[in-house]
Amino acid sequence: MTSRRSFLAGLAAVAIPCPTWADAGNPAYLAAAKQGETYALHGLTETGESLFSLPIPSRGHATAAHPNRPLAVAFARRPGRFAVVIDCANGVELARLIPPQGRQFNGHGVFSADGSILYTSEVVAETSEGRVGRWDATTFVRIDEWASGGIGPHDIKRLGTTLVIANGGIATDPRDRTKLNIPTMRPNLTQLSDTGAILAQADLPGLSQNSIRHLALGADGQIAFAMQWEGDPAETVPLLGLWRPGSAPRLCEAAESEALRMKGYAGSIAWNAAGQIAVTSPKGGVAMLFDEDGQFLATHARGDICGAAPLGAAGFLFSDGSGGLMTLVAGSLVPLNRLALHWDNHIVSL
């Protein structure tokens, strides 16, 4: 029988509202940065202001944002041995995740739709075989792991109740990241069910040295993926593709004069509400735009541009390595703000 004390405690728990992202100032984005010799996770507004700056142990990469609570997991730049769980409302480190012996984080993660599980992109250190780590998102205790369906997974996104994984295909030395299998690499896209079963896979026949790295989701469930070319640098290949699970991927080409500006390297990707797709290249100092059918629209120049995220109904927010934040206005990159720091590769939308 329920005691009066436990009954009253239950009522109190119901009465206490759960913290939300409003308690952290309603940031629109999260992004990692370096300032001096320190590293931090920033919460950003749509106008490019930093609402908070919370310390992380070393260089960060991408972030997983909890769907309801003001909680973020900042991942080390791959291959990493830490992921920091941060209470963004109070600026408190709640936990520091360390992968099991023989595993390394690979820079990305995502929460389940209800926020109960954190999925992390990982590799078996000695072989680069892909794994998806599963962590209880209340206690942050590891539950188990699934095979990612390929070698060297990087980005991971939630599509409904399923997961989509960019298996980059590159086996690397666990100590110095030397690439070990370029002639035989085979990247793929893998969709996993909520039990870890493979639902769909797609690879790139004829372009097996085009490493699939980053993902963006369209409103209709189509997946855009960005690649990094590991083949002959004299060749110019598409760095954007579109995939609907169950069908073959489509590669999206630009004129060679435009494609050359990417220097074979796509660093980030975003898909906005107007159906436009942005792919950035910090090596080339450009952001390329495509429509939802993969037709090339434009190229915009900005030194060391990499971070990309949708902005408003029809725009994008971009970041560069010199602390700049900019947006697209009337077909031009327009400075939004500049902070005295160095942004890392990604901007994560909340």
C-alpha positions, 0 to 999 in steps of 0.5 A: 500500500502506498504510504502518505509520505511516498504519496506526497513525494509523488505529488511534489515530483509532479508539481516540480516542472522539468527544466527545458531549453528555456531555462538555458536561455532558449539557444537555437544552436550549439557549437564547439570552439577554441578560445586561447588555450581553452575549449568550450561549448557555446549556445547561440541565438539566431542572431549569432550571440553566445548565450553561454560558454561551458568548458570542455576538456579539449577540442570538440567536434559535434554535439548531441542535444537532448530533445526536451531537457537543456542537456547536451553531449559534447564529443571529442574530435575523433578519434576521441576518448571522452564525451561530456554531458553538460547541464546547459541551464546551470553550467554543470558537467553531469557526466563524462562518458568514456567508451569501453576498452578498445573503443573510440568515439568518432565525433557524433551522437544523437538522442532517441526521440523520447530522449531516453537513450543516447546513441554514439558513433564509435569504432573498434580502435584496432580494426575501425569496425563501426559500432553504435554505442547505446547509453541510458540518458538518465544515468549515462551508464552504457547499455550495449552496442550495435554494429554500424554496418560498416567501417569508420562511422562518423555522422549519425542521425535519427530518422523517425524511430530508426538511425541512419549512419554515415560509414566513412569506409576508412580504416585508420591507425588508432594512434595517429589516424594514418589511413590504412585502406584507401585502395580497398575502402568501401563507404556506405549508408546504413539504416538501423531499426530500433533493435539494431537490425539493418533495414537498408544499405547503400554504397557508391559503385565506382566511387568507393574512395568517396568517404561518406562523412556527414548527413542532413535530413529533408522534411520528407525523410530523404537524406543528403550526405556529404563526402570527402574524396580520397582518390586521385586529387586530379579527379573531380567528383561529386561531394553531395548525394541524396538517398532514400532508404530502399533505393540507390543513392543519387550523386549531385554534380556541379560544373567542374569549375565550381566543383574544383573549388571544394578541393575534394572535401566537404566539411559539413552539410545542412538542409533548410526549410525551403528545401535548399542544401548547403555543403561547406568546404573549409579547405576550399573556403566555399559553401555550395548550394543545391536545391532539394532535387540536387541541382546546383544553385550557387557557390559562395566564398568564405575563408575556412567556412565549415559549420552550417545549420538551417536558419529561419524559413529559408536561410543558413547559418555558417561559421568559420575558423576565425570566429565569424558567423554569417548568413545568406541574405539575397544570395550573398553571405552577410556577416552576422557576428564575430567572436574572439575564438575559433569555431570548430567544424559543426553547428547543431540546431536545437 
